[in-house]
Every structure is written in structure tokens, then in C-alpha cells.
Amino acid sequence: MNALITGGAGFIGSHLAEGLLKRGDNVYVIDNLSTGNYNNIKHLLGNEKFTFVQGSILDQYLTERIVRKVDIIYHFAAAVGVKYVMDNPLASIQCNIHGTEIVLELASKWRRKVLIASTSEVYGKNGNSPYKENEDLLMGATTITRWSYACTKALDEFLAFAYFKEQEVPIVILRLFNVCGPRQTGRYGMVIPRFVKNALLGKPLEVYGDGFQSRCFVYVGDVIKAIIILSDMEKAIGEIFNIGCTCEITIRDLAQKVIDLTGSNSEIRYIPYSEVYGSDFEDMIRRVPDITKIREFTGWEPKVTLDELLLKVIDYEKSVMKSESDSSNILSDLALAKSDLQ
């Protein structure tokens, strides 16, 4: 199988690339590295089945050159994280809508299957959690920037279903809920890597709001297994699937758990939303997926517990810090050696 992953240098995309290569697929990745990271895929570059193209999916000519070579498209190129969306609303809207339109148009032209990464954000302010895939979507006011992301991803889904119904493009919608694991960055507001890094450094863990909002976190490795299963399943075409874990934890309890698992002496500090996102921000108290549908279709359910997930992230962040420290020491030694020569 020849596969294209748009946004494949990102957190989830890079793990998906590994999973597809492991089963023998030829993998093409296109990423403009705006939020993706070259280091996420650097270890794959020596694999003859892996091809990386640095560029934007908004470059239709470039994207088409790759689409022509593949059998299936995994569309993960999109704005990442609440913080990024709040800071870059225009770029987020353009990438999410126009990028998806280009991918679907090319999939229609070349008759390719497309799996589209959507998000739990599309449920918006709907308080009827756990969410089933056919729940009504309840968006906030257009003056609240946060909801622009939810709206663009919902429009991506509408576009996908339009191409499915009118152009017979085989599509599958993946609604992802708080995917976490190694390589995820806290730069765009992702809470677990942000907590873990601060705990390891002995810095305060900043909880936004009162911390009583709850979320369900799922390990990226479990998610990749679900995506690959769905990509091979004919009856999944034209369907939406929630992919996530159903075990809830409040953000304040998550912060304490990270402190306990790292053995940190960090304190928990509560920060008003307005100090982080500005005054025009709204959040949801709960966000829990109903995963009955994917379980019945595929038998899939998450296996990695939250504690196991956190330990994986802790080990990863420790290795990154050690690598950075080693690099810093090497640079210091070189600087000393240079001064000795002078």
C-alpha cells in the first residue's frame, strides 16, 4: 500500500508513519513544518519506504504530484491546539478549510480513499457527554475565537460527506479525543507535556481556570492502531468514529498525578483563562467520548492506562532534557577548547 500523510511530521502523523512503515507500506509525508517538527521524522529518513516532502498542502500542484503516487490519504494537516488557534485564527481557518478542500478535490480526481482527522471540538458546547457520533453540535458565538476551530473542522466533515455523496470519494471521519504521548509538545497548549516538563524542572504546574474541568486522555499508540484498522475496513467508509478513552480526570487531579509520578516538588498554580487566552474564551466542563460504535465495528478499545501514558511521556521528556543537556555540554567544551587555542 502506498500512503500519503498530510501533516505527517506532526505528533500524531509521525506516529502513524511509523505504524504504516512497520506493516510494510510505502509512506509519503508532506508537511510545511509550521507546527510539525523535523525531529519527529528524522529517524525515518533512512528507510527506503519513507519519503518526506517539505511543503504545504495549499500548494495544489505539489500535493497532486504526491496524491498521484498513492492509494490512500491520511489527512492530518491542520491547525494544532487551542493556544495556536487563539493566536493564529486566520491561518488556522485557511489551512483547515482550503487545505481539506484541496485534498478532497484531488482524491476525487484520482479516486483515492481519504481518512480525515477531525476532533472532539466539533461537539462544541453540547453538554450531553458522553458524546455519540450523531449528537447535535452546539457552537458558540462567532465573536469567540475558540469556536472557529470547531466550525472549520465541522465544515471539513461536511465537505467530506459532500464529496462522498456526490463524487463517491471513499471517506472516513476520525473524531479524536485528547490524544497524548511522546513527541507531543506543550507549545500549543497541550496540557500533559506542559505539566510533565514543568514538573521535571521543578516549575509550577499552571492549571487554567479552577481545574474542575475534566478530560479523557488516550495514548497515541492505541489511536494509531484504531486508524489503521479503520483504513482497511470497507464498511467504515462514509462513517464517523469517536476515537478516545472514556476514563475521566479533572485537570487539577491530572496535575497532582503528574507531580506524584515525577516525584516533583512543584506546586500547582491556578491561572484565570483570561490571562492565557484573553477575555473572549469559553471552555467545557466535560468532554467524554462514547466509543461504542468503533468497538462494535472493529473490536478496538484503548489498552494503555493514564498512568502508563504519563510514564511514557515522563520518560520521553527526560530523554529530551538529557539530550539537550549533553548538547549544551559539548558546545561548552568546544568553546573552552577554542579559548585555550587562543
C-alpha positions as a printed Julia matrix, in Angstrom:
342×3 Matrix{Float64}:
   0.0    0.0    0.0
   1.22   3.49  -0.85
   0.06   6.07   1.68
   0.22   9.85   1.97
   0.09  11.52   5.39
  -0.55  15.24   5.23
   0.92  16.91   8.31
   2.98  13.76   8.79
   5.77  15.49  10.71
   3.33  16.35  13.48
   2.8   14.44  16.7
   0.09  12.01  15.53
   1.19  11.96  11.88
   4.73  10.87  12.72
   3.45   8.01  14.88
   1.11   6.99  12.06
   4.05   6.99   9.64
   5.88   4.59  11.94
   2.84   2.32  12.18
   2.35   2.17   8.41
   6.05   1.56   7.75
   6.05  -1.21  10.33
   3.43  -3.11   8.36
   5.31  -2.6    5.09
   3.56   0.36   3.46
   5.35   2.96   1.37
   4.78   6.26   3.18
   4.87   9.78   1.76
   4.71  12.73   4.15
   4.03  16.33   3.24
   4.43  18.95   5.95
   5.36  22.64   5.93
   6.81  22.31   9.46
   4.77  25.25  10.75
   3.66  23.16  13.72
   5.2   19.82  12.72
   8.77  19.04  13.72
  11.54  17.66  11.53
  12.93  15.76  14.53
   9.69  13.74  14.7
  10.54  12.03  11.4
  14.32  12.36  11.2
  14.8    8.75  12.31
  12.64   7.57   9.38
  14.63   9.24   6.61
  16.95   6.27   6.13
  14.01   3.96   5.39
  13.71   3.4    1.63
   9.92   3.16   2.0
   9.7    6.66   3.51
   9.62   9.93   1.56
   9.4   13.38   3.13
   8.34  16.43   1.13
   8.58  19.8    2.85
   5.74  21.91   1.54
   2.16  22.99   2.06
  -0.98  21.13   1.05
  -2.2   24.55  -0.08
   0.26  24.12  -2.96
  -2.15  22.11  -5.09
   0.39  21.28  -7.8
   2.84  19.84  -5.26
   0.14  17.94  -3.4
  -1.22  16.43  -6.61
   2.22  15.11  -7.57
   2.15  13.01  -4.39
  -1.54  12.05  -4.48
  -1.0   10.51  -7.93
   1.51   8.05  -6.41
  -0.57   6.76  -3.51
  -3.59   4.56  -2.8
  -4.81   6.25   0.37
  -4.58   9.66   2.07
  -4.45  10.26   5.8
  -5.32  13.93   6.18
  -3.76  15.3    9.38
  -2.55  18.71   8.17
  -4.41  21.26  10.28
  -4.06  23.88  12.97
  -2.93  22.33  16.25
  -4.06  23.15  19.78
  -6.31  25.75  21.36
  -3.42  28.16  22.03
  -2.27  28.1   18.39
  -5.81  28.66  17.12
  -6.36  31.56  19.51
  -3.09  33.17  18.42
  -3.45  32.43  14.68
  -7.17  32.37  13.8
  -6.82  33.38  10.15
  -4.08  30.88   9.28
  -6.0   28.16  11.15
  -9.21  28.78   9.24
  -7.46  28.92   5.86
  -5.45  25.75   6.46
  -8.33  23.74   7.85
 -10.89  24.63   5.19
  -8.95  25.25   1.99
  -6.43  22.5    2.72
  -9.16  19.91   3.19
 -10.93  21.14   0.05
  -7.74  20.61  -2.0
  -7.18  17.14  -0.56
 -10.76  16.05  -1.28
 -10.74  17.52  -4.79
  -7.54  15.61  -5.62
  -8.93  12.45  -4.02
 -11.97  12.79  -6.27
  -9.84  13.35  -9.35
  -7.53  10.38  -8.69
 -10.11   8.15  -6.93
  -8.26   7.88  -3.62
  -9.57   6.91  -0.2
  -9.3    9.62   2.47
  -9.24   9.35   6.27
  -9.82  12.81   7.74
  -8.67  13.69  11.24
 -11.44  15.6   12.96
 -11.74  16.46  16.62
 -13.87  16.31  19.74
 -14.01  20.11  19.45
 -16.82  19.75  16.9
 -19.22  18.87  19.72
 -18.72  22.43  20.93
 -20.77  23.44  23.97
 -23.07  20.42  23.83
 -23.34  19.28  27.44
 -24.7   15.83  26.61
 -21.47  13.97  27.38
 -20.51  11.12  26.7
 -20.91  12.07  23.04
 -22.25   9.75  20.37
 -21.26  10.41  16.77
 -24.78  11.54  15.87
 -25.05  14.13  18.67
 -26.12  17.65  17.74
 -23.22  20.1   17.51
 -23.56  23.26  19.61
 -21.18  26.04  18.6
 -20.52  29.27  20.47
 -20.77  32.79  19.11
 -18.66  33.77  16.12
 -17.1   36.51  18.24
 -15.43  33.82  20.39
 -12.27  32.82  18.51
 -12.06  29.41  20.12
 -15.13  28.2   18.2
 -13.57  28.97  14.81
 -11.56  25.75  15.09
 -14.64  23.69  15.89
 -16.53  25.27  12.99
 -13.74  24.66  10.47
 -13.41  21.02  11.47
 -17.17  20.56  11.28
 -17.09  22.13   7.81
 -14.3   19.68   6.88
 -16.7   16.88   7.79
 -19.5   18.44   5.73
 -17.11  18.74   2.77
 -16.05  15.12   3.15
 -19.63  13.88   3.16
 -20.48  16.06   0.15
 -17.61  14.5   -1.83
 -18.69  11.06  -0.61
 -22.31  11.52  -1.7
 -21.81  13.46  -4.94
 -18.38  12.3   -6.16
 -18.3    8.85  -4.47
 -14.99   9.6   -2.76
 -14.43   6.93  -0.08
 -14.01   8.84   3.18
 -13.76   8.01   6.89
 -14.03  10.66   9.62
 -11.87  10.25  12.75
 -13.03  12.31  15.74
 -10.03  12.29  18.05
 -10.27  12.98  21.79
  -7.19  14.31  23.62
  -4.52  12.12  22.04
  -1.26  12.16  24.03
   2.15  10.53  24.13
   5.84  11.01  23.34
   6.71  13.83  20.87
   3.68  15.91  21.75
   4.63  19.47  22.56
   3.15  21.78  25.15
   3.91  24.75  22.9
   0.35  24.96  21.59
  -1.45  24.43  24.88
  -1.32  20.61  25.16
  -1.66  20.01  28.87
   0.18  16.73  29.56
   3.58  17.6   28.01
   3.33  21.06  29.57
   2.68  19.59  33.04
   5.35  16.91  32.73
   8.09  19.27  31.56
   7.39  21.77  34.33
   7.25  19.03  36.96
  10.64  17.68  35.87
  12.08  21.19  36.04
  10.52  21.9   39.43
   8.43  24.73  38.0
   4.78  25.43  38.92
   2.14  23.44  37.04
  -0.26  26.06  35.71
  -3.88  24.93  35.7
  -6.17  27.16  33.68
  -9.44  28.06  35.36
 -10.44  26.25  38.55
  -9.19  22.86  37.32
 -12.51  21.09  37.8
 -12.94  20.68  34.04
 -12.46  17.01  33.13
 -11.0   15.32  30.06
 -10.22  11.81  28.82
  -6.68  11.18  27.55
  -5.8    8.39  25.13
  -2.37   7.03  24.21
  -1.24   7.79  20.66
  -0.18   4.18  20.05
  -3.72   2.98  20.73
  -5.09   5.64  18.39
  -2.75   4.61  15.56
  -3.99   1.02  15.83
  -7.59   2.25  15.53
  -6.79   4.4   12.5
  -5.04   1.59  10.64
  -7.86  -0.85  11.38
 -10.43   1.63  10.04
  -8.33   2.36   6.94
  -8.52  -1.32   5.97
 -12.24  -1.72   6.69
 -14.61  -1.36   3.73
 -17.7   -0.94   5.91
 -16.1    2.05   7.67
 -16.39   4.14   4.5
 -18.87   7.01   4.89
 -18.83   6.78   8.68
 -17.71   8.9   11.65
 -15.87   7.33  14.58
 -15.04   8.7   18.01
 -11.54   7.59  18.99
 -10.6    8.14  22.6
 -10.59   6.86  26.15
 -13.64   7.01  28.43
 -11.81   7.42  31.77
 -12.25  11.0   33.04
  -9.88  13.02  35.19
 -10.08  16.64  36.29
  -7.19  18.85  35.26
  -6.33  19.61  38.89
  -6.17  15.86  39.64
  -4.08  15.37  36.5
  -1.61  17.97  37.73
  -1.3   16.22  41.1
  -0.87  12.85  39.41
   1.99  14.21  37.29
   3.65  15.63  40.41
   3.33  12.26  42.17
   4.65  10.21  39.24
   7.65  12.5   38.67
   8.42  12.86  42.38
   8.45  16.61  41.82
   8.22  19.35  44.44
   6.36  21.61  42.01
   3.32  23.5   43.19
   0.0   23.76  41.38
  -0.87  27.3   40.36
  -4.33  28.33  39.12
  -4.37  30.85  36.28
  -7.54  32.6   35.05
  -8.42  31.77  31.44
  -8.34  35.47  30.63
  -4.61  35.66  31.41
  -3.86  32.87  28.93
  -6.39  33.25  26.14
  -7.85  36.72  26.62
 -11.32  37.71  27.75
 -13.2   36.09  24.85
 -12.68  32.46  25.84
 -15.1   29.69  26.76
 -14.38  26.15  27.94
 -16.37  22.97  28.55
 -16.65  21.32  31.96
 -16.65  17.77  30.49
 -15.67  16.12  27.25
 -16.1   12.34  27.14
 -16.44  10.12  24.05
 -18.88   7.29  23.58
 -16.76   4.66  21.78
 -19.5    2.07  21.36
 -19.52   2.48  17.59
 -15.84   1.83  16.93
 -15.87  -1.04  19.42
 -18.79  -2.68  17.61
 -17.28  -2.06  14.14
 -13.73  -3.15  14.91
 -13.39  -4.57  18.42
 -10.96  -1.75  19.21
 -10.69  -0.12  22.58
  -7.78   1.66  24.29
  -5.37  -0.52  26.26
  -2.86   1.91  27.8
  -3.93   3.38  31.15
  -3.47   7.03  32.04
  -0.65   6.2   34.47
   1.14   4.2   31.76
   0.64   7.04  29.28
   2.07   9.58  31.72
   5.09   7.41  32.46
   5.81   7.14  28.73
   5.67  10.93  28.4
   7.84  11.37  31.51
  10.49   9.0   30.12
  10.41  10.82  26.78
  10.74  14.29  28.32
  13.63  13.06  30.49
  15.42  11.76  27.38
  14.87  15.08  25.59
  16.25  17.02  28.55
  19.28  14.72  28.76
  19.94  15.14  25.05
  19.68  18.91  25.34
  21.99  18.87  28.36
  24.55  16.69  26.55
  24.46  19.01  23.54
  24.94  22.03  25.79
  27.93  20.38  27.49
  29.52  19.57  24.12
  29.12  23.18  22.99
  30.64  24.39  26.28
  33.6   22.04  25.88
  34.16  23.24  22.31
  34.04  26.85  23.45
  36.62  26.13  26.16
  38.86  24.3   23.72
  38.66  27.23  21.32
  39.58  29.71  24.06
  42.57  27.54  25.04
  43.83  27.67  21.46
  43.62  31.42  21.52
